Amino acid sequence: MTKTLALTGNEAGAFALKQIDPDVVPAYPITPQTELMQTFSQYVSDGTVQTEMILVESEHSAMSAAVGASAAGARVMSATSANGLALMWEIVYIASSSRLPIVLAVVNRALSGPINIHCDHADSMGCRDAGWIQLYGENPQEVYDNMIQAVRIGEHKDVLLPVMTTHDGFIISHTVERVDVLEDDEVKKFVGEYSSRYPLLDTSHPVTYGPLDLQDYYFEHKKQQAEAMKNAREVILEVGREYGKLSGRSYGFFDEYQTADADYIVIALGSTAGTAKAAVDEMRERGEKVGVIKLRVFRPFPAPELVKALSGAKAVAVLDRSEGFNAVAGPVFAEVRSALYRKSSLPVSGYIYGLGGRDITP
């Protein structure tokens, strides 16, 4: 049973948090994420949730508290943006290497400097190799849906990795749209009760987190992380299918729009995918065979599936909302071109756009 609400992207994220009712939420405000945690803090104040909310003095402390609480055995979620995520950097790697299924909502914003509060993907793309699963949302509906699924994905016994859900600052975070939400008990049943496999507070089965790891074991632990990321591929699809049965909205690695007979395909992430779809509709009216692939999952990168989806195209354009500073193109372009290497002679062009919130129009 669903009901329809008018919510901003941040409100949709807070509503999902309310229904999940995590054990611990450490948070520090930063634009444009602030509204998300401010809205959730009202649920805490009203007694709507049982969450212990920890208001800390910095984002570094927020992620540190998240790691400590998760290691202790709690279900932990948080949110941040831009330089807040940059300040978390050290602990972001510790969260993934400790195999802690923390869920972090990143409201995408340009990194300083120069200082800018508007959207691009420099913050989350900077964490693309940090060992976190990454899900990108196009609209408030996907903000809501991705956060609920992220809990199940990260906590799966074959994964046990942190998950970063992202949505574009202001254009999604502060824009009101229709969001179809599930009943509270449906969400509770879907995510289930969390039971940590290796909690620090289980004194009958003592464990150690964060030990010194030298040449004898460091390599093995990194290999285990890499295997967990591979395992996440099937888990993401399983959870997406199960969520589809519950909500009527199924999710995979990416969505295809008008690609069946497309000669030219655009690949985009986040809110831009909606603009790209509008452009495709206009071009189709002129008889041009174009389509869009909206990439939802960036980590793990769905290379085999993407190669198959592009197999009928004559050329591909990849839109990056962050600059990789590799003197070639952006990070999404690099992944797509790598996926196609030795598997296709398809021409691929990369385009940097929208840095610092600059508009893109059809």
Helices and strands as residue ranges (DSSP letters): E 2-7, H 9-20, E 24-27, H 34-46, E 52-55, H 59-72, E 77-80, H 82-97, E 103-108, H 122-125, E 133-136, H 140-155, E 163-168, E 177-182, H 184-191, H 218-247, E 254-257, E 264-268, H 272-285, E 290-295, E 297-299, H 303-309, E 315-320, H 331-340, E 348-352, G 355-357
